[in-house]
Every structure is written in structure tokens, then in C-alpha cells.
Amino acid sequence: MKELLRTTNPTIIPYAKALLEGEDIEAFELDVHMSALEGSIGILPRRLMVREKDHFRASALMRDFGIPFES
């Protein structure tokens, strides 16, 4: 798995996942439950991971829709 994006914005991850699923690219969220440890103040970023073979296509999709991602 390779990191596609990292964000503290709670709306970006579901949006990106929906776009990826529409292109049949599986995505996996990491750090979803970290808010319980931080007190739900949103300072710890969530990460979205994709398979290495899908990373190029997923990056192009994020770029096309203006979503900032890890390169």
C-alpha cells in the first residue's frame, strides 16, 4: 500500500474515496479512530492508502479534481 493523501479535513477523505471507488480503485483509510486519542479536536491527520499499482491512476484522479495529495 502507498499513501495517497494525508489531511485533517474531515470532508476530503470521503470525497476522495467516492471518486476512487467510482474508478474501481480500492482505498483504505488509516488513523480513523485517532480522534478518540486526541480528544476530537482534529489535529492528527487521517491517511488514505491505495495499492502501489493503482497509485499513478489515483494520483491523476486527485489532480483532476483538485484534491491535494502526497506525491
N, C-alpha and C positions, 0 to 999 in steps of 0.2 A: 504494500500500500504506500501511496505517496501523498503528502499533504498538498491539497489544492488551495484551500484558503483558511485563514485564521481571523476571527473577528469577535468583538464584544457586542456587536449589533445583533439583537435577537431576531431581527426580521430577515437578515441576509441568508442565513443557513437554510431555512425552509424554502426560500425562493430559489436558491441555487440548487437544492436537492430536487425541487419540482422540475427545473429546467433540465437537469441531468437525467432524471427518470424519463422525461419526455424523449430523450435521445438514447434510451436504453443503456445508460451508464450508471452502474451501481455506485452509490456513495455511502460512506459510513461516518457518522458523527462521533467525535471524541470529546471528552470533557463536558458532557451534557449535565452531569449531576454535580459539577464543581460549585455551582451556585449555593448548594447547601453548606459547603465548607467556607465559602466567602461571606455568607450572610445575605445572599441575594442582592448584592449591590452592583453586580455586573462588571467587575474589574478583571476577571480571569477570562481570557478568550476561549471560544469553542473552535474546534478544528473540524474540517471536512476532508475526508480522505477518499481517494479513488485508486483503482488498480493502476499499476505503472503503465500497462498497455493502453489504458484509457486517458492517461494524464494529458497528452497532447490535444486530443479532441475536447476534453473537459476544459482545458485552459482556453482554447479557441472560443468555446461557448461562453465562458465567463467574460472574455474580452469583448465578444459581440454584444453582450447585454450590459456592459459597463460595470461589472462586478469586480472590485479589486481582489486580486488573488496572489498567492505565493508563486514566484517563478522558479 
